Amino acid sequence: MRRSILFSALLGVFASGAATAQTPQALTVEMSNFKFNPSMLRLTHGRPYVLHLVNNASGGHDFVAKEFFASSTIAPEDRAKVKNGEVELSGGESADIHLVANAPGTYKSHCSHFMHSSFGMTGTVVVE
């Protein structure tokens, strides 16, 4: 009897949509010459995200956010894509990073290629 009550309660949670709160939210950042679009990302701490990085340019760009990536939990299958707090993409390439933003704060991002951040390829990640 107790097991059927528990099952009914769980079924009610799924039916109400409460279980979808942990479905990763997709955030796309497009990289072009010389900007991130959008340049500001707003995330909620503790929530899962898929950071979809797209390099629309013909040359390489990277998304560097060392403090943000260090304070986040990155899915094991995506850890190799984030090297020393950056994701490097060749022209026309894209990458998905599954992560949970753990710590509230404001984090800077930029492209570390020569002069790219000087030309405006910078951004901010705000975790609330």
CNS distance restraints for C-alpha pairs under 8 A (distance, minus, plus):
assign (resid   1 and name CA) (resid   5 and name CA) 6.45 0.50 0.50
assign (resid   2 and name CA) (resid   6 and name CA) 6.34 0.50 0.50
assign (resid   3 and name CA) (resid   7 and name CA) 6.14 0.50 0.50
assign (resid   4 and name CA) (resid   8 and name CA) 6.04 0.50 0.50
assign (resid   5 and name CA) (resid   9 and name CA) 6.18 0.50 0.50
assign (resid   6 and name CA) (resid  10 and name CA) 6.24 0.50 0.50
assign (resid   7 and name CA) (resid  11 and name CA) 6.09 0.50 0.50
assign (resid   8 and name CA) (resid  12 and name CA) 6.19 0.50 0.50
assign (resid   9 and name CA) (resid  13 and name CA) 6.43 0.50 0.50
assign (resid  10 and name CA) (resid  14 and name CA) 6.42 0.50 0.50
assign (resid  11 and name CA) (resid  15 and name CA) 6.11 0.50 0.50
assign (resid  12 and name CA) (resid  16 and name CA) 6.03 0.50 0.50
assign (resid  13 and name CA) (resid  17 and name CA) 6.57 0.50 0.50
assign (resid  13 and name CA) (resid  18 and name CA) 5.63 0.50 0.50
assign (resid  13 and name CA) (resid  19 and name CA) 6.46 0.50 0.50
assign (resid  14 and name CA) (resid  18 and name CA) 6.09 0.50 0.50
assign (resid  14 and name CA) (resid  19 and name CA) 5.35 0.50 0.50
assign (resid  14 and name CA) (resid  20 and name CA) 7.77 0.50 0.50
assign (resid  17 and name CA) (resid  21 and name CA) 7.58 0.50 0.50
assign (resid  19 and name CA) (resid  23 and name CA) 7.85 0.50 0.50
assign (resid  22 and name CA) (resid  47 and name CA) 6.63 0.50 0.50
assign (resid  22 and name CA) (resid  48 and name CA) 6.45 0.50 0.50
assign (resid  23 and name CA) (resid  48 and name CA) 6.89 0.50 0.50
assign (resid  24 and name CA) (resid  47 and name CA) 7.35 0.50 0.50
assign (resid  24 and name CA) (resid  48 and name CA) 4.63 0.50 0.50
assign (resid  24 and name CA) (resid  49 and name CA) 4.49 0.50 0.50
assign (resid  24 and name CA) (resid  50 and name CA) 6.06 0.50 0.50
assign (resid  24 and name CA) (resid  98 and name CA) 7.91 0.50 0.50
assign (resid  25 and name CA) (resid  48 and name CA) 6.55 0.50 0.50
assign (resid  25 and name CA) (resid  49 and name CA) 4.66 0.50 0.50
assign (resid  25 and name CA) (resid  50 and name CA) 6.01 0.50 0.50
assign (resid  26 and name CA) (resid  49 and name CA) 5.76 0.50 0.50
assign (resid  26 and name CA) (resid  50 and name CA) 4.67 0.50 0.50
assign (resid  26 and name CA) (resid  51 and name CA) 6.12 0.50 0.50
assign (resid  26 and name CA) (resid  52 and name CA) 6.85 0.50 0.50
assign (resid  27 and name CA) (resid  41 and name CA) 7.99 0.50 0.50
assign (resid  27 and name CA) (resid  49 and name CA) 7.05 0.50 0.50
assign (resid  27 and name CA) (resid  50 and name CA) 6.10 0.50 0.50
assign (resid  27 and name CA) (resid  51 and name CA) 5.02 0.50 0.50
assign (resid  27 and name CA) (resid  52 and name CA) 5.85 0.50 0.50
assign (resid  28 and name CA) (resid  51 and name CA) 6.06 0.50 0.50
assign (resid  28 and name CA) (resid  52 and name CA) 4.56 0.50 0.50
assign (resid  28 and name CA) (resid  53 and name CA) 5.88 0.50 0.50
assign (resid  28 and name CA) (resid  54 and name CA) 7.33 0.50 0.50
assign (resid  29 and name CA) (resid  36 and name CA) 6.33 0.50 0.50
assign (resid  29 and name CA) (resid  37 and name CA) 5.49 0.50 0.50
assign (resid  29 and name CA) (resid  38 and name CA) 5.99 0.50 0.50
assign (resid  29 and name CA) (resid  39 and name CA) 7.91 0.50 0.50
assign (resid  29 and name CA) (resid  51 and name CA) 7.48 0.50 0.50
assign (resid  29 and name CA) (resid  52 and name CA) 6.23 0.50 0.50
assign (resid  29 and name CA) (resid  53 and name CA) 5.00 0.50 0.50
assign (resid  29 and name CA) (resid  54 and name CA) 6.19 0.50 0.50
assign (resid  30 and name CA) (resid  36 and name CA) 5.69 0.50 0.50
assign (resid  30 and name CA) (resid  37 and name CA) 5.06 0.50 0.50
assign (resid  30 and name CA) (resid  38 and name CA) 7.18 0.50 0.50
assign (resid  30 and name CA) (resid  53 and name CA) 6.11 0.50 0.50
assign (resid  30 and name CA) (resid  54 and name CA) 4.78 0.50 0.50
assign (resid  30 and name CA) (resid  55 and name CA) 5.96 0.50 0.50
assign (resid  30 and name CA) (resid  56 and name CA) 6.58 0.50 0.50
assign (resid  31 and name CA) (resid  35 and name CA) 6.00 0.50 0.50
assign (resid  31 and name CA) (resid  36 and name CA) 4.86 0.50 0.50
assign (resid  31 and name CA) (resid  37 and name CA) 6.55 0.50 0.50
assign (resid  31 and name CA) (resid  53 and name CA) 7.46 0.50 0.50
assign (resid  31 and name CA) (resid  54 and name CA) 5.95 0.50 0.50
assign (resid  31 and name CA) (resid  55 and name CA) 4.66 0.50 0.50
assign (resid  31 and name CA) (resid  56 and name CA) 5.81 0.50 0.50
assign (resid  31 and name CA) (resid  57 and name CA) 6.99 0.50 0.50
assign (resid  31 and name CA) (resid  61 and name CA) 7.08 0.50 0.50
assign (resid  32 and name CA) (resid  36 and name CA) 6.68 0.50 0.50
assign (resid  32 and name CA) (resid  55 and name CA) 6.28 0.50 0.50
assign (resid  32 and name CA) (resid  56 and name CA) 5.36 0.50 0.50
assign (resid  32 and name CA) (resid  57 and name CA) 5.00 0.50 0.50
assign (resid  33 and name CA) (resid  57 and name CA) 6.43 0.50 0.50
assign (resid  33 and name CA) (resid 121 and name CA) 7.87 0.50 0.50
assign (resid  34 and name CA) (resid 116 and name CA) 6.13 0.50 0.50
assign (resid  34 and name CA) (resid 117 and name CA) 7.73 0.50 0.50
assign (resid  34 and name CA) (resid 119 and name CA) 6.12 0.50 0.50
assign (resid  34 and name CA) (resid 120 and name CA) 6.01 0.50 0.50
assign (resid  34 and name CA) (resid 121 and name CA) 5.02 0.50 0.50
assign (resid  35 and name CA) (resid  39 and name CA) 7.35 0.50 0.50
assign (resid  35 and name CA) (resid 120 and name CA) 5.92 0.50 0.50
assign (resid  35 and name CA) (resid 121 and name CA) 4.18 0.50 0.50
assign (resid  35 and name CA) (resid 122 and name CA) 6.76 0.50 0.50
assign (resid  36 and name CA) (resid 121 and name CA) 5.95 0.50 0.50
assign (resid  36 and name CA) (resid 122 and name CA) 6.71 0.50 0.50
assign (resid  36 and name CA) (resid 123 and name CA) 6.73 0.50 0.50
assign (resid  39 and name CA) (resid 122 and name CA) 6.75 0.50 0.50
assign (resid  39 and name CA) (resid 123 and name CA) 4.44 0.50 0.50
assign (resid  39 and name CA) (resid 124 and name CA) 6.32 0.50 0.50
assign (resid  40 and name CA) (resid 123 and name CA) 5.56 0.50 0.50
assign (resid  40 and name CA) (resid 124 and name CA) 4.74 0.50 0.50
assign (resid  40 and name CA) (resid 125 and name CA) 5.74 0.50 0.50
assign (resid  40 and name CA) (resid 126 and name CA) 7.40 0.50 0.50
assign (resid  41 and name CA) (resid 124 and name CA) 6.37 0.50 0.50
assign (resid  41 and name CA) (resid 125 and name CA) 4.74 0.50 0.50
assign (resid  41 and name CA) (resid 126 and name CA) 6.04 0.50 0.50
assign (resid  42 and name CA) (resid 125 and name CA) 6.06 0.50 0.50
assign (resid  42 and name CA) (resid 126 and name CA) 4.81 0.50 0.50
assign (resid  42 and name CA) (resid 127 and name CA) 5.95 0.50 0.50
assign (resid  42 and name CA) (resid 128 and name CA) 7.45 0.50 0.50
assign (resid  43 and name CA) (resid  47 and name CA) 7.85 0.50 0.50
assign (resid  43 and name CA) (resid 101 and name CA) 7.27 0.50 0.50
assign (resid  43 and name CA) (resid 125 and name CA) 7.50 0.50 0.50
assign (resid  43 and name CA) (resid 126 and name CA) 6.11 0.50 0.50
assign (resid  43 and name CA) (resid 127 and name CA) 4.69 0.50 0.50
assign (resid  43 and name CA) (resid 128 and name CA) 6.20 0.50 0.50
assign (resid  44 and name CA) (resid 101 and name CA) 7.05 0.50 0.50
assign (resid  44 and name CA) (resid 104 and name CA) 7.78 0.50 0.50
assign (resid  44 and name CA) (resid 127 and name CA) 5.43 0.50 0.50
assign (resid  44 and name CA) (resid 128 and name CA) 4.92 0.50 0.50
assign (resid  45 and name CA) (resid 100 and name CA) 7.21 0.50 0.50
assign (resid  45 and name CA) (resid 101 and name CA) 4.91 0.50 0.50
assign (resid  45 and name CA) (resid 102 and name CA) 5.07 0.50 0.50
assign (resid  45 and name CA) (resid 103 and name CA) 6.01 0.50 0.50
assign (resid  45 and name CA) (resid 104 and name CA) 5.94 0.50 0.50
assign (resid  45 and name CA) (resid 127 and name CA) 5.78 0.50 0.50
assign (resid  45 and name CA) (resid 128 and name CA) 5.79 0.50 0.50
assign (resid  46 and name CA) (resid 100 and name CA) 5.84 0.50 0.50
assign (resid  46 and name CA) (resid 101 and name CA) 5.68 0.50 0.50
assign (resid  46 and name CA) (resid 102 and name CA) 5.26 0.50 0.50
assign (resid  46 and name CA) (resid 103 and name CA) 7.94 0.50 0.50
assign (resid  47 and name CA) (resid 100 and name CA) 5.58 0.50 0.50
assign (resid  47 and name CA) (resid 101 and name CA) 6.53 0.50 0.50
assign (resid  48 and name CA) (resid  98 and name CA) 7.25 0.50 0.50
assign (resid  48 and name CA) (resid  99 and name CA) 5.70 0.50 0.50
assign (resid  48 and name CA) (resid 100 and name CA) 4.43 0.50 0.50
assign (resid  48 and name CA) (resid 101 and name CA) 7.10 0.50 0.50
assign (resid  49 and name CA) (resid  98 and name CA) 5.78 0.50 0.50
assign (resid  49 and name CA) (resid  99 and name CA) 5.42 0.50 0.50
assign (resid  49 and name CA) (resid 100 and name CA) 6.07 0.50 0.50
assign (resid  49 and name CA) (resid 101 and name CA) 7.87 0.50 0.50
assign (resid  50 and name CA) (resid  96 and name CA) 6.18 0.50 0.50
assign (resid  50 and name CA) (resid  97 and name CA) 5.49 0.50 0.50
assign (resid  50 and name CA) (resid  98 and name CA) 4.45 0.50 0.50
assign (resid  50 and name CA) (resid  99 and name CA) 6.37 0.50 0.50
assign (resid  51 and name CA) (resid  96 and name CA) 5.57 0.50 0.50
assign (resid  51 and name CA) (resid  97 and name CA) 4.98 0.50 0.50
assign (resid  51 and name CA) (resid  98 and name CA) 6.33 0.50 0.50
assign (resid  51 and name CA) (resid  99 and name CA) 7.57 0.50 0.50
assign (resid  52 and name CA) (resid  94 and name CA) 7.15 0.50 0.50
assign (resid  52 and name CA) (resid  95 and name CA) 5.86 0.50 0.50
assign (resid  52 and name CA) (resid  96 and name CA) 4.53 0.50 0.50
assign (resid  52 and name CA) (resid  97 and name CA) 6.51 0.50 0.50
assign (resid  53 and name CA) (resid  94 and name CA) 5.42 0.50 0.50
assign (resid  53 and name CA) (resid  95 and name CA) 5.29 0.50 0.50
assign (resid  53 and name CA) (resid  96 and name CA) 6.32 0.50 0.50
assign (resid  54 and name CA) (resid  89 and name CA) 7.97 0.50 0.50
assign (resid  54 and name CA) (resid  92 and name CA) 7.30 0.50 0.50
assign (resid  54 and name CA) (resid  93 and name CA) 6.28 0.50 0.50
assign (resid  54 and name CA) (resid  94 and name CA) 4.32 0.50 0.50
assign (resid  54 and name CA) (resid  95 and name CA) 6.73 0.50 0.50
assign (resid  55 and name CA) (resid  60 and name CA) 7.50 0.50 0.50
assign (resid  55 and name CA) (resid  61 and name CA) 6.78 0.50 0.50
assign (resid  55 and name CA) (resid  89 and name CA) 6.43 0.50 0.50
assign (resid  55 and name CA) (resid  90 and name CA) 7.10 0.50 0.50
assign (resid  55 and name CA) (resid  91 and name CA) 5.84 0.50 0.50
assign (resid  55 and name CA) (resid  92 and name CA) 5.22 0.50 0.50
assign (resid  55 and name CA) (resid  93 and name CA) 5.52 0.50 0.50
assign (resid  55 and name CA) (resid  94 and name CA) 6.00 0.50 0.50
assign (resid  56 and name CA) (resid  91 and name CA) 6.66 0.50 0.50
assign (resid  56 and name CA) (resid  92 and name CA) 5.30 0.50 0.50
assign (resid  56 and name CA) (resid  93 and name CA) 7.62 0.50 0.50
assign (resid  57 and name CA) (resid  91 and name CA) 5.28 0.50 0.50
assign (resid  57 and name CA) (resid  92 and name CA) 6.13 0.50 0.50
assign (resid  58 and name CA) (resid  90 and name CA) 7.70 0.50 0.50
assign (resid  58 and name CA) (resid  91 and name CA) 4.21 0.50 0.50
assign (resid  58 and name CA) (resid  92 and name CA) 6.14 0.50 0.50
assign (resid  59 and name CA) (resid  90 and name CA) 6.18 0.50 0.50
assign (resid  59 and name CA) (resid  91 and name CA) 4.42 0.50 0.50
assign (resid  59 and name CA) (resid  92 and name CA) 7.94 0.50 0.50
assign (resid  60 and name CA) (resid  88 and name CA) 7.49 0.50 0.50
assign (resid  60 and name CA) (resid  89 and name CA) 5.70 0.50 0.50
assign (resid  60 and name CA) (resid  90 and name CA) 4.21 0.50 0.50
assign (resid  60 and name CA) (resid  91 and name CA) 4.93 0.50 0.50
assign (resid  61 and name CA) (resid  88 and name CA) 6.23 0.50 0.50
assign (resid  61 and name CA) (resid  89 and name CA) 5.57 0.50 0.50
assign (resid  61 and name CA) (resid  90 and name CA) 6.53 0.50 0.50
assign (resid  61 and name CA) (resid  91 and name CA) 7.41 0.50 0.50
assign (resid  61 and name CA) (resid 111 and name CA) 6.23 0.50 0.50
assign (resid  61 and name CA) (resid 112 and name CA) 7.77 0.50 0.50
assign (resid  61 and name CA) (resid 113 and name CA) 6.58 0.50 0.50
assign (resid  62 and name CA) (resid  86 and name CA) 6.54 0.50 0.50
assign (resid  62 and name CA) (resid  87 and name CA) 5.41 0.50 0.50
assign (resid  62 and name CA) (resid  88 and name CA) 4.27 0.50 0.50
assign (resid  62 and name CA) (resid  89 and name CA) 5.73 0.50 0.50
assign (resid  62 and name CA) (resid 110 and name CA) 7.71 0.50 0.50
assign (resid  62 and name CA) (resid 111 and name CA) 5.07 0.50 0.50
assign (resid  62 and name CA) (resid 112 and name CA) 6.57 0.50 0.50
assign (resid  62 and name CA) (resid 113 and name CA) 7.26 0.50 0.50
assign (resid  63 and name CA) (resid  86 and name CA) 5.46 0.50 0.50
assign (resid  63 and name CA) (resid  87 and name CA) 5.21 0.50 0.50
assign (resid  63 and name CA) (resid  88 and name CA) 6.63 0.50 0.50
assign (resid  63 and name CA) (resid 109 and name CA) 6.65 0.50 0.50
assign (resid  63 and name CA) (resid 110 and name CA) 5.93 0.50 0.50
assign (resid  63 and name CA) (resid 111 and name CA) 5.39 0.50 0.50
assign (resid  63 and name CA) (resid 112 and name CA) 7.77 0.50 0.50
assign (resid  64 and name CA) (resid  85 and name CA) 5.87 0.50 0.50
assign (resid  64 and name CA) (resid  86 and name CA) 4.16 0.50 0.50
assign (resid  64 and name CA) (resid  87 and name CA) 6.50 0.50 0.50
assign (resid  64 and name CA) (resid 109 and name CA) 5.29 0.50 0.50
assign (resid  64 and name CA) (resid 110 and name CA) 5.27 0.50 0.50
assign (resid  64 and name CA) (resid 111 and name CA) 5.94 0.50 0.50
assign (resid  64 and name CA) (resid 112 and name CA) 6.89 0.50 0.50
assign (resid  65 and name CA) (resid  69 and name CA) 6.11 0.50 0.50
assign (resid  65 and name CA) (resid  85 and name CA) 5.62 0.50 0.50
assign (resid  65 and name CA) (resid  86 and name CA) 6.18 0.50 0.50
assign (resid  65 and name CA) (resid 107 and name CA) 7.01 0.50 0.50
assign (resid  65 and name CA) (resid 108 and name CA) 6.10 0.50 0.50
assign (resid  65 and name CA) (resid 109 and name CA) 4.51 0.50 0.50
assign (resid  65 and name CA) (resid 110 and name CA) 6.90 0.50 0.50
assign (resid  66 and name CA) (resid  70 and name CA) 5.97 0.50 0.50
assign (resid  66 and name CA) (resid  84 and name CA) 6.76 0.50 0.50
assign (resid  66 and name CA) (resid  85 and name CA) 3.87 0.50 0.50
assign (resid  66 and name CA) (resid  86 and name CA) 6.56 0.50 0.50
assign (resid  66 and name CA) (resid 109 and name CA) 7.88 0.50 0.50
assign (resid  67 and name CA) (resid  71 and name CA) 6.13 0.50 0.50
assign (resid  67 and name CA) (resid  85 and name CA) 7.26 0.50 0.50
assign (resid  67 and name CA) (resid 107 and name CA) 6.50 0.50 0.50
assign (resid  67 and name CA) (resid 108 and name CA) 7.91 0.50 0.50
assign (resid  68 and name CA) (resid  72 and name CA) 6.30 0.50 0.50
assign (resid  68 and name CA) (resid  85 and name CA) 7.87 0.50 0.50
assign (resid  68 and name CA) (resid 101 and name CA) 7.79 0.50 0.50
assign (resid  68 and name CA) (resid 107 and name CA) 5.73 0.50 0.50
assign (resid  68 and name CA) (resid 108 and name CA) 7.83 0.50 0.50
assign (resid  68 and name CA) (resid 125 and name CA) 7.45 0.50 0.50
assign (resid  69 and name CA) (resid  73 and name CA) 7.61 0.50 0.50
assign (resid  69 and name CA) (resid  74 and name CA) 7.60 0.50 0.50
assign (resid  69 and name CA) (resid  82 and name CA) 7.95 0.50 0.50
assign (resid  69 and name CA) (resid  85 and name CA) 5.68 0.50 0.50
assign (resid  70 and name CA) (resid  85 and name CA) 6.88 0.50 0.50
assign (resid  71 and name CA) (resid 101 and name CA) 6.92 0.50 0.50
assign (resid  71 and name CA) (resid 102 and name CA) 6.06 0.50 0.50
assign (resid  71 and name CA) (resid 103 and name CA) 6.02 0.50 0.50
assign (resid  72 and name CA) (resid  99 and name CA) 6.44 0.50 0.50
assign (resid  72 and name CA) (resid 100 and name CA) 5.55 0.50 0.50
assign (resid  72 and name CA) (resid 101 and name CA) 4.60 0.50 0.50
assign (resid  72 and name CA) (resid 102 and name CA) 5.18 0.50 0.50
assign (resid  72 and name CA) (resid 103 and name CA) 7.21 0.50 0.50
assign (resid  73 and name CA) (resid  99 and name CA) 5.40 0.50 0.50
assign (resid  73 and name CA) (resid 100 and name CA) 5.15 0.50 0.50
assign (resid  73 and name CA) (resid 101 and name CA) 6.66 0.50 0.50
assign (resid  73 and name CA) (resid 102 and name CA) 6.95 0.50 0.50
assign (resid  74 and name CA) (resid  78 and name CA) 6.55 0.50 0.50
assign (resid  74 and name CA) (resid  79 and name CA) 6.00 0.50 0.50
assign (resid  74 and name CA) (resid  97 and name CA) 7.17 0.50 0.50
assign (resid  74 and name CA) (resid  98 and name CA) 5.96 0.50 0.50
assign (resid  74 and name CA) (resid  99 and name CA) 4.33 0.50 0.50
assign (resid  74 and name CA) (resid 100 and name CA) 6.63 0.50 0.50
assign (resid  75 and name CA) (resid  79 and name CA) 6.35 0.50 0.50
assign (resid  75 and name CA) (resid  97 and name CA) 7.48 0.50 0.50
assign (resid  75 and name CA) (resid  98 and name CA) 5.44 0.50 0.50
assign (resid  75 and name CA) (resid  99 and name CA) 5.78 0.50 0.50
assign (resid  78 and name CA) (resid  82 and name CA) 7.15 0.50 0.50
assign (resid  78 and name CA) (resid  96 and name CA) 7.63 0.50 0.50
assign (resid  78 and name CA) (resid  97 and name CA) 5.68 0.50 0.50
assign (resid  78 and name CA) (resid  98 and name CA) 6.66 0.50 0.50
assign (resid  79 and name CA) (resid  83 and name CA) 7.68 0.50 0.50
assign (resid  81 and name CA) (resid  87 and name CA) 5.98 0.50 0.50
assign (resid  81 and name CA) (resid  88 and name CA) 7.85 0.50 0.50
assign (resid  81 and name CA) (resid  95 and name CA) 7.86 0.50 0.50
assign (resid  81 and name CA) (resid  97 and name CA) 7.61 0.50 0.50
assign (resid  82 and name CA) (resid  86 and name CA) 5.22 0.50 0.50
assign (resid  82 and name CA) (resid  87 and name CA) 5.00 0.50 0.50
assign (resid  83 and name CA) (resid  87 and name CA) 6.51 0.50 0.50
assign (resid  89 and name CA) (resid  93 and name CA) 5.62 0.50 0.50
assign (resid  89 and name CA) (resid  94 and name CA) 6.61 0.50 0.50
assign (resid  89 and name CA) (resid  95 and name CA) 7.73 0.50 0.50
assign (resid 101 and name CA) (resid 127 and name CA) 6.93 0.50 0.50
assign (resid 103 and name CA) (resid 127 and name CA) 6.90 0.50 0.50
assign (resid 104 and name CA) (resid 126 and name CA) 7.44 0.50 0.50
assign (resid 104 and name CA) (resid 127 and name CA) 4.58 0.50 0.50
assign (resid 104 and name CA) (resid 128 and name CA) 4.93 0.50 0.50
assign (resid 105 and name CA) (resid 126 and name CA) 5.93 0.50 0.50
assign (resid 105 and name CA) (resid 127 and name CA) 5.22 0.50 0.50
assign (resid 105 and name CA) (resid 128 and name CA) 6.63 0.50 0.50
assign (resid 106 and name CA) (resid 124 and name CA) 6.83 0.50 0.50
assign (resid 106 and name CA) (resid 125 and name CA) 5.82 0.50 0.50
assign (resid 106 and name CA) (resid 126 and name CA) 4.53 0.50 0.50
assign (resid 106 and name CA) (resid 127 and name CA) 6.32 0.50 0.50
assign (resid 107 and name CA) (resid 124 and name CA) 5.63 0.50 0.50
assign (resid 107 and name CA) (resid 125 and name CA) 4.99 0.50 0.50
assign (resid 107 and name CA) (resid 126 and name CA) 6.27 0.50 0.50
assign (resid 108 and name CA) (resid 122 and name CA) 7.52 0.50 0.50
assign (resid 108 and name CA) (resid 123 and name CA) 5.94 0.50 0.50
assign (resid 108 and name CA) (resid 124 and name CA) 4.63 0.50 0.50
assign (resid 108 and name CA) (resid 125 and name CA) 6.27 0.50 0.50
assign (resid 109 and name CA) (resid 122 and name CA) 5.62 0.50 0.50
assign (resid 109 and name CA) (resid 123 and name CA) 4.83 0.50 0.50
assign (resid 109 and name CA) (resid 124 and name CA) 5.61 0.50 0.50
assign (resid 109 and name CA) (resid 125 and name CA) 7.14 0.50 0.50
assign (resid 110 and name CA) (resid 117 and name CA) 5.90 0.50 0.50
assign (resid 110 and name CA) (resid 121 and name CA) 5.77 0.50 0.50
assign (resid 110 and name CA) (resid 122 and name CA) 4.13 0.50 0.50
assign (resid 110 and name CA) (resid 123 and name CA) 5.97 0.50 0.50
assign (resid 111 and name CA) (resid 116 and name CA) 5.96 0.50 0.50
assign (resid 111 and name CA) (resid 117 and name CA) 5.64 0.50 0.50
assign (resid 111 and name CA) (resid 121 and name CA) 5.82 0.50 0.50
assign (resid 111 and name CA) (resid 122 and name CA) 6.59 0.50 0.50
assign (resid 112 and name CA) (resid 116 and name CA) 6.65 0.50 0.50
assign (resid 112 and name CA) (resid 117 and name CA) 6.66 0.50 0.50
assign (resid 113 and name CA) (resid 117 and name CA) 7.64 0.50 0.50
assign (resid 115 and name CA) (resid 119 and name CA) 6.29 0.50 0.50
assign (resid 116 and name CA) (resid 120 and name CA) 6.62 0.50 0.50
assign (resid 116 and name CA) (resid 121 and name CA) 5.52 0.50 0.50
assign (resid 117 and name CA) (resid 121 and name CA) 4.38 0.50 0.50
assign (resid 117 and name CA) (resid 122 and name CA) 5.58 0.50 0.50
